[in-house]
Amino acid sequence: MRTLTAPAPAFAAVAVVLLLGGCAAPGGLAAGEPAPAVSAQPRPEELWPEWTEPSPDAPGAQVGTRVPPPQPLKNGPVVPAGGLAALDPAEVLAADKQMKAFAARGTLDGPGRAGLRPVVLRDLTGDGRPELLVAADLESGRTVLAVYTESGGRVVRILLTTGNRMAVETLGKDLLVRTAANDGAEQAVRYRWDGLRLIVVSDEKRFRRTPPPPGTGGDEARGADHRAAPGAPDPDPESSTDPSAHPSADPPVRPSADPAPGSTRSPAPSALAPGADR
């Protein structure tokens, strides 16, 4: 009877494989191998700090959207070599049919009155040239925000949105617009440049928990309810996601007829056809 034996080199190869496998850490890094660098996540950067309250860093649920391509403003000013920063914002607004009623309004030095917030220039497309952001506060407490970019020497509006108590921030190259919803919640919509326009990439709605008055026993009562029914859902959730509701879901802005639009709701902000000059 023959006995099958493996050649000596085969045993040596198996020993090497076992030795190397034993040196690897559970995470896949060998002993002494440096861990890869962790990229820093962008944090909100307020564009109008005086109009901004503290906001969360995380985006909300992703939503999809489709809008027609934006078009240059008819009769708009020609963008000089200095870019949008060299233009008169009032001239840009005057050429935009949905923003021209705000062209003659004065610039505000703080919240609480109607007028134009100080113009902000910020690169949202990643091409190194800043976009022009104009926000008009209305007497009703609503704000109209328009974002303009330059294409082929022409001014193109790439976003138009409205909302109550609007705060605007940037997250890297993204634009975060936070507004107060009619039901008391805060709505945060995050926009991102897709090569043609700013589109919605997240839409989050949060309900803030109101603590019970001192001495009412509200916390104790809530604790008792939770103990009586283990695993029961919180009757007052801190937040909920509603990707169908956008702060800018309003009809096209008609400030000359009604400086406080918003009594009805319409499709998402992107459905306002940013840049379309009808």
Secondary structure by P-SEA (a helix, b strand, c coil): cbbbbccaaaaaaaaaaaaaaaacccccccccccccbbbbbbccccccccccccccccccbbbbbcccccccccccccccccccccccaaaaaaacccccccccbbbbccccccccccbbbbbcccccbbbbbbbbbccccbbbbbbbbbccccccccccccccbbbbbbcccbbbbbbbccccbbbbbbbbbcccbbbbcbbbbbbbbbbcccccaaaaaaaaaaaacccccccccccccccccccccccccccccccccccccccccccccccccc
